[in-house]
């Protein structure tokens, strides 16, 4: 193999690693489970059925990147960002709503907190996430959760 071909192949491999940096199943899980540990709930497991569902949904949004919930049977968090939005970035965005969750009174204060509460929902056992780059160069990310969280009247943890 020519040296120039080897350099080309190694360059492509290194770029692929950058593309997938912080968006692996482990990255998604670790980001969720750190927050869950902070509030004393059991860690999530990775669920391939949820991944398939999530991937099918983001793929259906690839053309227009229309930001709307799937209205499916699972709990769900969505994120969208221009060009490179990693899985970890998405989870951190959802977790940033923690400050708006009043656990004592079990309600959101000031702003949105339901993305956060879905991430740490006590009865949720598994998660599956997917992302795609839309035709307009935006990234669309979804995490699906089973069982669904954010049940009215019940505290997140």
Phi and psi in radians as a Rosetta constraint file:
Dihedral C 1 N 2 CA 2 C 2 CIRCULARHARMONIC -1.181 0.35
Dihedral N 2 CA 2 C 2 N 3 CIRCULARHARMONIC 2.615 0.35
Dihedral C 2 N 3 CA 3 C 3 CIRCULARHARMONIC -1.053 0.35
Dihedral N 3 CA 3 C 3 N 4 CIRCULARHARMONIC -0.677 0.35
Dihedral C 3 N 4 CA 4 C 4 CIRCULARHARMONIC -1.137 0.35
Dihedral N 4 CA 4 C 4 N 5 CIRCULARHARMONIC -0.629 0.35
Dihedral C 4 N 5 CA 5 C 5 CIRCULARHARMONIC -1.183 0.35
Dihedral N 5 CA 5 C 5 N 6 CIRCULARHARMONIC -0.713 0.35
Dihedral C 5 N 6 CA 6 C 6 CIRCULARHARMONIC -1.115 0.35
Dihedral N 6 CA 6 C 6 N 7 CIRCULARHARMONIC -0.754 0.35
Dihedral C 6 N 7 CA 7 C 7 CIRCULARHARMONIC -1.081 0.35
Dihedral N 7 CA 7 C 7 N 8 CIRCULARHARMONIC -0.744 0.35
Dihedral C 7 N 8 CA 8 C 8 CIRCULARHARMONIC -1.059 0.35
Dihedral N 8 CA 8 C 8 N 9 CIRCULARHARMONIC -0.827 0.35
Dihedral C 8 N 9 CA 9 C 9 CIRCULARHARMONIC -1.093 0.35
Dihedral N 9 CA 9 C 9 N 10 CIRCULARHARMONIC -0.793 0.35
Dihedral C 9 N 10 CA 10 C 10 CIRCULARHARMONIC -1.113 0.35
Dihedral N 10 CA 10 C 10 N 11 CIRCULARHARMONIC -0.623 0.35
Dihedral C 10 N 11 CA 11 C 11 CIRCULARHARMONIC -1.118 0.35
Dihedral N 11 CA 11 C 11 N 12 CIRCULARHARMONIC -0.794 0.35
Dihedral C 11 N 12 CA 12 C 12 CIRCULARHARMONIC -1.069 0.35
Dihedral N 12 CA 12 C 12 N 13 CIRCULARHARMONIC -0.780 0.35
Dihedral C 12 N 13 CA 13 C 13 CIRCULARHARMONIC -1.066 0.35
Dihedral N 13 CA 13 C 13 N 14 CIRCULARHARMONIC -0.767 0.35
Dihedral C 13 N 14 CA 14 C 14 CIRCULARHARMONIC -1.164 0.35
Dihedral N 14 CA 14 C 14 N 15 CIRCULARHARMONIC -0.639 0.35
Dihedral C 14 N 15 CA 15 C 15 CIRCULARHARMONIC -1.157 0.35
Dihedral N 15 CA 15 C 15 N 16 CIRCULARHARMONIC -0.653 0.35
Dihedral C 15 N 16 CA 16 C 16 CIRCULARHARMONIC -1.114 0.35
Dihedral N 16 CA 16 C 16 N 17 CIRCULARHARMONIC -0.675 0.35
Dihedral C 16 N 17 CA 17 C 17 CIRCULARHARMONIC -1.083 0.35
Dihedral N 17 CA 17 C 17 N 18 CIRCULARHARMONIC -0.660 0.35
Dihedral C 17 N 18 CA 18 C 18 CIRCULARHARMONIC -1.158 0.35
Dihedral N 18 CA 18 C 18 N 19 CIRCULARHARMONIC -0.728 0.35
Dihedral C 18 N 19 CA 19 C 19 CIRCULARHARMONIC -1.017 0.35
Dihedral N 19 CA 19 C 19 N 20 CIRCULARHARMONIC -0.673 0.35
Dihedral C 19 N 20 CA 20 C 20 CIRCULARHARMONIC -1.704 0.35
Dihedral N 20 CA 20 C 20 N 21 CIRCULARHARMONIC 0.024 0.35
Dihedral C 20 N 21 CA 21 C 21 CIRCULARHARMONIC -1.018 0.35
Dihedral N 21 CA 21 C 21 N 22 CIRCULARHARMONIC 2.303 0.35
Dihedral C 21 N 22 CA 22 C 22 CIRCULARHARMONIC 1.104 0.35
Dihedral N 22 CA 22 C 22 N 23 CIRCULARHARMONIC 0.455 0.35
Dihedral C 22 N 23 CA 23 C 23 CIRCULARHARMONIC -2.378 0.35
Dihedral N 23 CA 23 C 23 N 24 CIRCULARHARMONIC 0.302 0.35
Dihedral C 23 N 24 CA 24 C 24 CIRCULARHARMONIC -1.409 0.35
Dihedral N 24 CA 24 C 24 N 25 CIRCULARHARMONIC 2.860 0.35
Dihedral C 24 N 25 CA 25 C 25 CIRCULARHARMONIC -0.924 0.35
Dihedral N 25 CA 25 C 25 N 26 CIRCULARHARMONIC -0.729 0.35
Dihedral C 25 N 26 CA 26 C 26 CIRCULARHARMONIC -1.088 0.35
Dihedral N 26 CA 26 C 26 N 27 CIRCULARHARMONIC -0.707 0.35
Dihedral C 26 N 27 CA 27 C 27 CIRCULARHARMONIC -1.092 0.35
Dihedral N 27 CA 27 C 27 N 28 CIRCULARHARMONIC -0.815 0.35
Dihedral C 27 N 28 CA 28 C 28 CIRCULARHARMONIC -1.049 0.35
Dihedral N 28 CA 28 C 28 N 29 CIRCULARHARMONIC -0.834 0.35
Dihedral C 28 N 29 CA 29 C 29 CIRCULARHARMONIC -1.096 0.35
Dihedral N 29 CA 29 C 29 N 30 CIRCULARHARMONIC -0.834 0.35
Dihedral C 29 N 30 CA 30 C 30 CIRCULARHARMONIC -1.030 0.35
Dihedral N 30 CA 30 C 30 N 31 CIRCULARHARMONIC -0.747 0.35
Dihedral C 30 N 31 CA 31 C 31 CIRCULARHARMONIC -1.092 0.35
Dihedral N 31 CA 31 C 31 N 32 CIRCULARHARMONIC -0.756 0.35
Dihedral C 31 N 32 CA 32 C 32 CIRCULARHARMONIC -1.141 0.35
Dihedral N 32 CA 32 C 32 N 33 CIRCULARHARMONIC -0.845 0.35
Dihedral C 32 N 33 CA 33 C 33 CIRCULARHARMONIC -1.232 0.35
Dihedral N 33 CA 33 C 33 N 34 CIRCULARHARMONIC -0.453 0.35
Dihedral C 33 N 34 CA 34 C 34 CIRCULARHARMONIC -1.088 0.35
Dihedral N 34 CA 34 C 34 N 35 CIRCULARHARMONIC -0.789 0.35
Dihedral C 34 N 35 CA 35 C 35 CIRCULARHARMONIC -1.176 0.35
Dihedral N 35 CA 35 C 35 N 36 CIRCULARHARMONIC -0.674 0.35
Dihedral C 35 N 36 CA 36 C 36 CIRCULARHARMONIC -1.157 0.35
Dihedral N 36 CA 36 C 36 N 37 CIRCULARHARMONIC -0.670 0.35
Dihedral C 36 N 37 CA 37 C 37 CIRCULARHARMONIC -1.093 0.35
Dihedral N 37 CA 37 C 37 N 38 CIRCULARHARMONIC -0.694 0.35
Dihedral C 37 N 38 CA 38 C 38 CIRCULARHARMONIC -0.996 0.35
Dihedral N 38 CA 38 C 38 N 39 CIRCULARHARMONIC -0.562 0.35
Dihedral C 38 N 39 CA 39 C 39 CIRCULARHARMONIC -1.847 0.35
Dihedral N 39 CA 39 C 39 N 40 CIRCULARHARMONIC 0.110 0.35
Dihedral C 39 N 40 CA 40 C 40 CIRCULARHARMONIC 1.405 0.35
Dihedral N 40 CA 40 C 40 N 41 CIRCULARHARMONIC 0.485 0.35
Dihedral C 40 N 41 CA 41 C 41 CIRCULARHARMONIC -1.912 0.35
Dihedral N 41 CA 41 C 41 N 42 CIRCULARHARMONIC 2.722 0.35
Dihedral C 41 N 42 CA 42 C 42 CIRCULARHARMONIC -1.138 0.35
Dihedral N 42 CA 42 C 42 N 43 CIRCULARHARMONIC 2.653 0.35
Dihedral C 42 N 43 CA 43 C 43 CIRCULARHARMONIC -1.221 0.35
Dihedral N 43 CA 43 C 43 N 44 CIRCULARHARMONIC 2.690 0.35
Dihedral C 43 N 44 CA 44 C 44 CIRCULARHARMONIC -1.430 0.35
Dihedral N 44 CA 44 C 44 N 45 CIRCULARHARMONIC 2.743 0.35
Dihedral C 44 N 45 CA 45 C 45 CIRCULARHARMONIC -1.947 0.35
Dihedral N 45 CA 45 C 45 N 46 CIRCULARHARMONIC 2.789 0.35
Dihedral C 45 N 46 CA 46 C 46 CIRCULARHARMONIC -1.459 0.35
Dihedral N 46 CA 46 C 46 N 47 CIRCULARHARMONIC 2.358 0.35
Dihedral C 46 N 47 CA 47 C 47 CIRCULARHARMONIC -2.189 0.35
Dihedral N 47 CA 47 C 47 N 48 CIRCULARHARMONIC 1.950 0.35
Dihedral C 47 N 48 CA 48 C 48 CIRCULARHARMONIC -1.153 0.35
Dihedral N 48 CA 48 C 48 N 49 CIRCULARHARMONIC -0.505 0.35
Dihedral C 48 N 49 CA 49 C 49 CIRCULARHARMONIC -1.098 0.35
Dihedral N 49 CA 49 C 49 N 50 CIRCULARHARMONIC -0.724 0.35
Dihedral C 49 N 50 CA 50 C 50 CIRCULARHARMONIC -1.197 0.35
Dihedral N 50 CA 50 C 50 N 51 CIRCULARHARMONIC -0.623 0.35
Dihedral C 50 N 51 CA 51 C 51 CIRCULARHARMONIC -1.080 0.35
Dihedral N 51 CA 51 C 51 N 52 CIRCULARHARMONIC -0.802 0.35
Dihedral C 51 N 52 CA 52 C 52 CIRCULARHARMONIC -1.055 0.35
Dihedral N 52 CA 52 C 52 N 53 CIRCULARHARMONIC -0.761 0.35
Dihedral C 52 N 53 CA 53 C 53 CIRCULARHARMONIC -1.079 0.35
Dihedral N 53 CA 53 C 53 N 54 CIRCULARHARMONIC -0.845 0.35
Dihedral C 53 N 54 CA 54 C 54 CIRCULARHARMONIC -1.095 0.35
Dihedral N 54 CA 54 C 54 N 55 CIRCULARHARMONIC -0.748 0.35
Dihedral C 54 N 55 CA 55 C 55 CIRCULARHARMONIC -1.134 0.35
Dihedral N 55 CA 55 C 55 N 56 CIRCULARHARMONIC -0.729 0.35
Dihedral C 55 N 56 CA 56 C 56 CIRCULARHARMONIC -1.062 0.35
Dihedral N 56 CA 56 C 56 N 57 CIRCULARHARMONIC -0.695 0.35
Dihedral C 56 N 57 CA 57 C 57 CIRCULARHARMONIC -1.199 0.35
Dihedral N 57 CA 57 C 57 N 58 CIRCULARHARMONIC -0.855 0.35
Dihedral C 57 N 58 CA 58 C 58 CIRCULARHARMONIC -1.123 0.35
Dihedral N 58 CA 58 C 58 N 59 CIRCULARHARMONIC -0.605 0.35
Dihedral C 58 N 59 CA 59 C 59 CIRCULARHARMONIC -1.101 0.35
Dihedral N 59 CA 59 C 59 N 60 CIRCULARHARMONIC -0.581 0.35
Dihedral C 59 N 60 CA 60 C 60 CIRCULARHARMONIC -1.228 0.35
Dihedral N 60 CA 60 C 60 N 61 CIRCULARHARMONIC -0.284 0.35
Dihedral C 60 N 61 CA 61 C 61 CIRCULARHARMONIC -1.777 0.35
Dihedral N 61 CA 61 C 61 N 62 CIRCULARHARMONIC 0.009 0.35
Dihedral C 61 N 62 CA 62 C 62 CIRCULARHARMONIC -0.999 0.35
Dihedral N 62 CA 62 C 62 N 63 CIRCULARHARMONIC -0.683 0.35
Dihedral C 62 N 63 CA 63 C 63 CIRCULARHARMONIC -1.176 0.35
Dihedral N 63 CA 63 C 63 N 64 CIRCULARHARMONIC -0.807 0.35
Dihedral C 63 N 64 CA 64 C 64 CIRCULARHARMONIC -2.036 0.35
Dihedral N 64 CA 64 C 64 N 65 CIRCULARHARMONIC -0.188 0.35
Dihedral C 64 N 65 CA 65 C 65 CIRCULARHARMONIC 0.983 0.35
Dihedral N 65 CA 65 C 65 N 66 CIRCULARHARMONIC 0.560 0.35
Dihedral C 65 N 66 CA 66 C 66 CIRCULARHARMONIC -1.085 0.35
Dihedral N 66 CA 66 C 66 N 67 CIRCULARHARMONIC 2.169 0.35
Dihedral C 66 N 67 CA 67 C 67 CIRCULARHARMONIC -1.591 0.35
Dihedral N 67 CA 67 C 67 N 68 CIRCULARHARMONIC 1.592 0.35
Dihedral C 67 N 68 CA 68 C 68 CIRCULARHARMONIC -2.594 0.35
Dihedral N 68 CA 68 C 68 N 69 CIRCULARHARMONIC 2.643 0.35
Dihedral C 68 N 69 CA 69 C 69 CIRCULARHARMONIC -1.209 0.35
Dihedral N 69 CA 69 C 69 N 70 CIRCULARHARMONIC 2.682 0.35
Dihedral C 69 N 70 CA 70 C 70 CIRCULARHARMONIC -1.310 0.35
Dihedral N 70 CA 70 C 70 N 71 CIRCULARHARMONIC -0.361 0.35
Dihedral C 70 N 71 CA 71 C 71 CIRCULARHARMONIC 1.078 0.35
Dihedral N 71 CA 71 C 71 N 72 CIRCULARHARMONIC 0.527 0.35
Dihedral C 71 N 72 CA 72 C 72 CIRCULARHARMONIC -1.528 0.35
Dihedral N 72 CA 72 C 72 N 73 CIRCULARHARMONIC -2.947 0.35
Dihedral C 72 N 73 CA 73 C 73 CIRCULARHARMONIC -1.467 0.35
Dihedral N 73 CA 73 C 73 N 74 CIRCULARHARMONIC 0.022 0.35
Dihedral C 73 N 74 CA 74 C 74 CIRCULARHARMONIC -1.997 0.35
Dihedral N 74 CA 74 C 74 N 75 CIRCULARHARMONIC 2.832 0.35
Dihedral C 74 N 75 CA 75 C 75 CIRCULARHARMONIC -1.153 0.35
Dihedral N 75 CA 75 C 75 N 76 CIRCULARHARMONIC 2.759 0.35
Dihedral C 75 N 76 CA 76 C 76 CIRCULARHARMONIC -2.721 0.35
Dihedral N 76 CA 76 C 76 N 77 CIRCULARHARMONIC 2.391 0.35
Dihedral C 76 N 77 CA 77 C 77 CIRCULARHARMONIC -2.196 0.35
Dihedral N 77 CA 77 C 77 N 78 CIRCULARHARMONIC 2.389 0.35
Dihedral C 77 N 78 CA 78 C 78 CIRCULARHARMONIC -2.075 0.35
Dihedral N 78 CA 78 C 78 N 79 CIRCULARHARMONIC 2.619 0.35
Dihedral C 78 N 79 CA 79 C 79 CIRCULARHARMONIC -2.510 0.35
Dihedral N 79 CA 79 C 79 N 80 CIRCULARHARMONIC 2.674 0.35
Dihedral C 79 N 80 CA 80 C 80 CIRCULARHARMONIC -2.551 0.35
Dihedral N 80 CA 80 C 80 N 81 CIRCULARHARMONIC 2.440 0.35
Dihedral C 80 N 81 CA 81 C 81 CIRCULARHARMONIC -2.759 0.35
Dihedral N 81 CA 81 C 81 N 82 CIRCULARHARMONIC 2.751 0.35
Dihedral C 81 N 82 CA 82 C 82 CIRCULARHARMONIC -1.317 0.35
Dihedral N 82 CA 82 C 82 N 83 CIRCULARHARMONIC 2.342 0.35
Dihedral C 82 N 83 CA 83 C 83 CIRCULARHARMONIC 1.012 0.35
Dihedral N 83 CA 83 C 83 N 84 CIRCULARHARMONIC -1.623 0.35
Dihedral C 83 N 84 CA 84 C 84 CIRCULARHARMONIC -1.898 0.35
Dihedral N 84 CA 84 C 84 N 85 CIRCULARHARMONIC 1.749 0.35
Dihedral C 84 N 85 CA 85 C 85 CIRCULARHARMONIC -2.022 0.35
Dihedral N 85 CA 85 C 85 N 86 CIRCULARHARMONIC 1.954 0.35
Dihedral C 85 N 86 CA 86 C 86 CIRCULARHARMONIC -1.421 0.35
Dihedral N 86 CA 86 C 86 N 87 CIRCULARHARMONIC 2.937 0.35
Dihedral C 86 N 87 CA 87 C 87 CIRCULARHARMONIC -1.078 0.35
Dihedral N 87 CA 87 C 87 N 88 CIRCULARHARMONIC -0.756 0.35
Dihedral C 87 N 88 CA 88 C 88 CIRCULARHARMONIC -1.110 0.35
Dihedral N 88 CA 88 C 88 N 89 CIRCULARHARMONIC -0.732 0.35
Dihedral C 88 N 89 CA 89 C 89 CIRCULARHARMONIC -0.991 0.35
Dihedral N 89 CA 89 C 89 N 90 CIRCULARHARMONIC -0.755 0.35
Dihedral C 89 N 90 CA 90 C 90 CIRCULARHARMONIC -1.106 0.35
Dihedral N 90 CA 90 C 90 N 91 CIRCULARHARMONIC -0.861 0.35
Dihedral C 90 N 91 CA 91 C 91 CIRCULARHARMONIC -1.097 0.35
Dihedral N 91 CA 91 C 91 N 92 CIRCULARHARMONIC -0.732 0.35
Dihedral C 91 N 92 CA 92 C 92 CIRCULARHARMONIC -1.073 0.35
Dihedral N 92 CA 92 C 92 N 93 CIRCULARHARMONIC -0.650 0.35
Dihedral C 92 N 93 CA 93 C 93 CIRCULARHARMONIC -1.074 0.35
Dihedral N 93 CA 93 C 93 N 94 CIRCULARHARMONIC -0.805 0.35
Dihedral C 93 N 94 CA 94 C 94 CIRCULARHARMONIC -1.125 0.35
Dihedral N 94 CA 94 C 94 N 95 CIRCULARHARMONIC -0.724 0.35
Dihedral C 94 N 95 CA 95 C 95 CIRCULARHARMONIC -1.213 0.35
Dihedral N 95 CA 95 C 95 N 96 CIRCULARHARMONIC -0.368 0.35
Dihedral C 95 N 96 CA 96 C 96 CIRCULARHARMONIC -1.144 0.35
Dihedral N 96 CA 96 C 96 N 97 CIRCULARHARMONIC -0.228 0.35
Dihedral C 96 N 97 CA 97 C 97 CIRCULARHARMONIC -1.369 0.35
Dihedral N 97 CA 97 C 97 N 98 CIRCULARHARMONIC -0.049 0.35
Dihedral C 97 N 98 CA 98 C 98 CIRCULARHARMONIC -0.909 0.35
Dihedral N 98 CA 98 C 98 N 99 CIRCULARHARMONIC -0.710 0.35
Dihedral C 98 N 99 CA 99 C 99 CIRCULARHARMONIC -1.090 0.35
Dihedral N 99 CA 99 C 99 N 100 CIRCULARHARMONIC -0.304 0.35
Dihedral C 99 N 100 CA 100 C 100 CIRCULARHARMONIC -1.697 0.35
Dihedral N 100 CA 100 C 100 N 101 CIRCULARHARMONIC 0.029 0.35
Dihedral C 100 N 101 CA 101 C 101 CIRCULARHARMONIC -1.752 0.35
Dihedral N 101 CA 101 C 101 N 102 CIRCULARHARMONIC 2.064 0.35
Dihedral C 101 N 102 CA 102 C 102 CIRCULARHARMONIC -1.640 0.35
Dihedral N 102 CA 102 C 102 N 103 CIRCULARHARMONIC 1.661 0.35
Dihedral C 102 N 103 CA 103 C 103 CIRCULARHARMONIC -1.097 0.35
Dihedral N 103 CA 103 C 103 N 104 CIRCULARHARMONIC -0.706 0.35
Dihedral C 103 N 104 CA 104 C 104 CIRCULARHARMONIC -1.007 0.35
Dihedral N 104 CA 104 C 104 N 105 CIRCULARHARMONIC -0.742 0.35
Dihedral C 104 N 105 CA 105 C 105 CIRCULARHARMONIC -1.760 0.35
Dihedral N 105 CA 105 C 105 N 106 CIRCULARHARMONIC 0.025 0.35
Dihedral C 105 N 106 CA 106 C 106 CIRCULARHARMONIC 0.873 0.35
Dihedral N 106 CA 106 C 106 N 107 CIRCULARHARMONIC 1.000 0.35
Dihedral C 106 N 107 CA 107 C 107 CIRCULARHARMONIC -2.684 0.35
Dihedral N 107 CA 107 C 107 N 108 CIRCULARHARMONIC 2.809 0.35
Dihedral C 107 N 108 CA 108 C 108 CIRCULARHARMONIC -1.464 0.35
Dihedral N 108 CA 108 C 108 N 109 CIRCULARHARMONIC 2.384 0.35
Dihedral C 108 N 109 CA 109 C 109 CIRCULARHARMONIC -2.094 0.35
Dihedral N 109 CA 109 C 109 N 110 CIRCULARHARMONIC 2.503 0.35
Dihedral C 109 N 110 CA 110 C 110 CIRCULARHARMONIC 1.181 0.35
Dihedral N 110 CA 110 C 110 N 111 CIRCULARHARMONIC -0.928 0.35
Dihedral C 110 N 111 CA 111 C 111 CIRCULARHARMONIC -2.469 0.35
Dihedral N 111 CA 111 C 111 N 112 CIRCULARHARMONIC -3.000 0.35
Dihedral C 111 N 112 CA 112 C 112 CIRCULARHARMONIC -1.197 0.35
Dihedral N 112 CA 112 C 112 N 113 CIRCULARHARMONIC 2.465 0.35
Dihedral C 112 N 113 CA 113 C 113 CIRCULARHARMONIC -2.446 0.35
Dihedral N 113 CA 113 C 113 N 114 CIRCULARHARMONIC 0.019 0.35
Dihedral C 113 N 114 CA 114 C 114 CIRCULARHARMONIC -1.242 0.35
Dihedral N 114 CA 114 C 114 N 115 CIRCULARHARMONIC -0.377 0.35
Dihedral C 114 N 115 CA 115 C 115 CIRCULARHARMONIC -1.200 0.35
Dihedral N 115 CA 115 C 115 N 116 CIRCULARHARMONIC -0.770 0.35
Dihedral C 115 N 116 CA 116 C 116 CIRCULARHARMONIC -1.047 0.35
Dihedral N 116 CA 116 C 116 N 117 CIRCULARHARMONIC -0.874 0.35
Dihedral C 116 N 117 CA 117 C 117 CIRCULARHARMONIC -1.113 0.35
Dihedral N 117 CA 117 C 117 N 118 CIRCULARHARMONIC -0.568 0.35
Dihedral C 117 N 118 CA 118 C 118 CIRCULARHARMONIC -1.136 0.35
Dihedral N 118 CA 118 C 118 N 119 CIRCULARHARMONIC -0.691 0.35
Dihedral C 118 N 119 CA 119 C 119 CIRCULARHARMONIC -1.066 0.35
Dihedral N 119 CA 119 C 119 N 120 CIRCULARHARMONIC -0.643 0.35
Dihedral C 119 N 120 CA 120 C 120 CIRCULARHARMONIC -1.894 0.35
Dihedral N 120 CA 120 C 120 N 121 CIRCULARHARMONIC 0.182 0.35
Dihedral C 120 N 121 CA 121 C 121 CIRCULARHARMONIC -0.975 0.35
Dihedral N 121 CA 121 C 121 N 122 CIRCULARHARMONIC 2.185 0.35
Dihedral C 121 N 122 CA 122 C 122 CIRCULARHARMONIC -0.979 0.35
Dihedral N 122 CA 122 C 122 N 123 CIRCULARHARMONIC -0.739 0.35
Dihedral C 122 N 123 CA 123 C 123 CIRCULARHARMONIC -1.498 0.35
Dihedral N 123 CA 123 C 123 N 124 CIRCULARHARMONIC -0.147 0.35
Dihedral C 123 N 124 CA 124 C 124 CIRCULARHARMONIC -1.238 0.35
Dihedral N 124 CA 124 C 124 N 125 CIRCULARHARMONIC 2.323 0.35
Dihedral C 124 N 125 CA 125 C 125 CIRCULARHARMONIC -1.903 0.35
Dihedral N 125 CA 125 C 125 N 126 CIRCULARHARMONIC -0.528 0.35
Dihedral C 125 N 126 CA 126 C 126 CIRCULARHARMONIC -2.524 0.35
Dihedral N 126 CA 126 C 126 N 127 CIRCULARHARMONIC 2.818 0.35
Dihedral C 126 N 127 CA 127 C 127 CIRCULARHARMONIC -2.470 0.35
Dihedral N 127 CA 127 C 127 N 128 CIRCULARHARMONIC 2.646 0.35
Dihedral C 127 N 128 CA 128 C 128 CIRCULARHARMONIC -2.531 0.35
Dihedral N 128 CA 128 C 128 N 129 CIRCULARHARMONIC 2.311 0.35
Dihedral C 128 N 129 CA 129 C 129 CIRCULARHARMONIC -2.235 0.35
Dihedral N 129 CA 129 C 129 N 130 CIRCULARHARMONIC 2.727 0.35
Dihedral C 129 N 130 CA 130 C 130 CIRCULARHARMONIC -2.637 0.35
Dihedral N 130 CA 130 C 130 N 131 CIRCULARHARMONIC 2.770 0.35
Dihedral C 130 N 131 CA 131 C 131 CIRCULARHARMONIC -2.571 0.35
Dihedral N 131 CA 131 C 131 N 132 CIRCULARHARMONIC 2.716 0.35
Dihedral C 131 N 132 CA 132 C 132 CIRCULARHARMONIC -2.574 0.35
Dihedral N 132 CA 132 C 132 N 133 CIRCULARHARMONIC 2.681 0.35
Dihedral C 132 N 133 CA 133 C 133 CIRCULARHARMONIC -1.670 0.35
Dihedral N 133 CA 133 C 133 N 134 CIRCULARHARMONIC 2.088 0.35
Dihedral C 133 N 134 CA 134 C 134 CIRCULARHARMONIC -1.335 0.35
Dihedral N 134 CA 134 C 134 N 135 CIRCULARHARMONIC 2.880 0.35
Dihedral C 134 N 135 CA 135 C 135 CIRCULARHARMONIC -1.064 0.35
Dihedral N 135 CA 135 C 135 N 136 CIRCULARHARMONIC -0.389 0.35
Dihedral C 135 N 136 CA 136 C 136 CIRCULARHARMONIC -1.592 0.35
Dihedral N 136 CA 136 C 136 N 137 CIRCULARHARMONIC 0.201 0.35
Dihedral C 136 N 137 CA 137 C 137 CIRCULARHARMONIC 1.310 0.35
Dihedral N 137 CA 137 C 137 N 138 CIRCULARHARMONIC 0.120 0.35
Dihedral C 137 N 138 CA 138 C 138 CIRCULARHARMONIC -1.469 0.35
Dihedral N 138 CA 138 C 138 N 139 CIRCULARHARMONIC 2.644 0.35
Dihedral C 138 N 139 CA 139 C 139 CIRCULARHARMONIC -1.709 0.35
Dihedral N 139 CA 139 C 139 N 140 CIRCULARHARMONIC 2.454 0.35
Dihedral C 139 N 140 CA 140 C 140 CIRCULARHARMONIC -2.121 0.35
Dihedral N 140 CA 140 C 140 N 141 CIRCULARHARMONIC 2.177 0.35
Dihedral C 140 N 141 CA 141 C 141 CIRCULARHARMONIC -2.176 0.35
Dihedral N 141 CA 141 C 141 N 142 CIRCULARHARMONIC 2.410 0.35
Dihedral C 141 N 142 CA 142 C 142 CIRCULARHARMONIC -2.379 0.35
Dihedral N 142 CA 142 C 142 N 143 CIRCULARHARMONIC 2.432 0.35
Dihedral C 142 N 143 CA 143 C 143 CIRCULARHARMONIC -2.083 0.35
Dihedral N 143 CA 143 C 143 N 144 CIRCULARHARMONIC 2.295 0.35
Dihedral C 143 N 144 CA 144 C 144 CIRCULARHARMONIC -1.894 0.35
Dihedral N 144 CA 144 C 144 N 145 CIRCULARHARMONIC 2.483 0.35
Dihedral C 144 N 145 CA 145 C 145 CIRCULARHARMONIC -2.189 0.35
Dihedral N 145 CA 145 C 145 N 146 CIRCULARHARMONIC 2.478 0.35
Dihedral C 145 N 146 CA 146 C 146 CIRCULARHARMONIC -2.394 0.35
Dihedral N 146 CA 146 C 146 N 147 CIRCULARHARMONIC 2.371 0.35
Dihedral C 146 N 147 CA 147 C 147 CIRCULARHARMONIC -1.150 0.35
Dihedral N 147 CA 147 C 147 N 148 CIRCULARHARMONIC 2.836 0.35
Dihedral C 147 N 148 CA 148 C 148 CIRCULARHARMONIC -1.033 0.35
Dihedral N 148 CA 148 C 148 N 149 CIRCULARHARMONIC 2.553 0.35
Dihedral C 148 N 149 CA 149 C 149 CIRCULARHARMONIC -1.892 0.35
Dihedral N 149 CA 149 C 149 N 150 CIRCULARHARMONIC -2.830 0.35
Dihedral C 149 N 150 CA 150 C 150 CIRCULARHARMONIC 0.971 0.35
Dihedral N 150 CA 150 C 150 N 151 CIRCULARHARMONIC 0.845 0.35
Dihedral C 150 N 151 CA 151 C 151 CIRCULARHARMONIC -1.506 0.35
Dihedral N 151 CA 151 C 151 N 152 CIRCULARHARMONIC 2.135 0.35
Dihedral C 151 N 152 CA 152 C 152 CIRCULARHARMONIC -0.949 0.35
Dihedral N 152 CA 152 C 152 N 153 CIRCULARHARMONIC 2.308 0.35
Dihedral C 152 N 153 CA 153 C 153 CIRCULARHARMONIC 1.595 0.35
Dihedral N 153 CA 153 C 153 N 154 CIRCULARHARMONIC -0.247 0.35
Dihedral C 153 N 154 CA 154 C 154 CIRCULARHARMONIC -1.837 0.35
Dihedral N 154 CA 154 C 154 N 155 CIRCULARHARMONIC 2.460 0.35
Dihedral C 154 N 155 CA 155 C 155 CIRCULARHARMONIC -1.308 0.35
Dihedral N 155 CA 155 C 155 N 156 CIRCULARHARMONIC 2.676 0.35
Dihedral C 155 N 156 CA 156 C 156 CIRCULARHARMONIC -1.105 0.35
Dihedral N 156 CA 156 C 156 N 157 CIRCULARHARMONIC -0.646 0.35
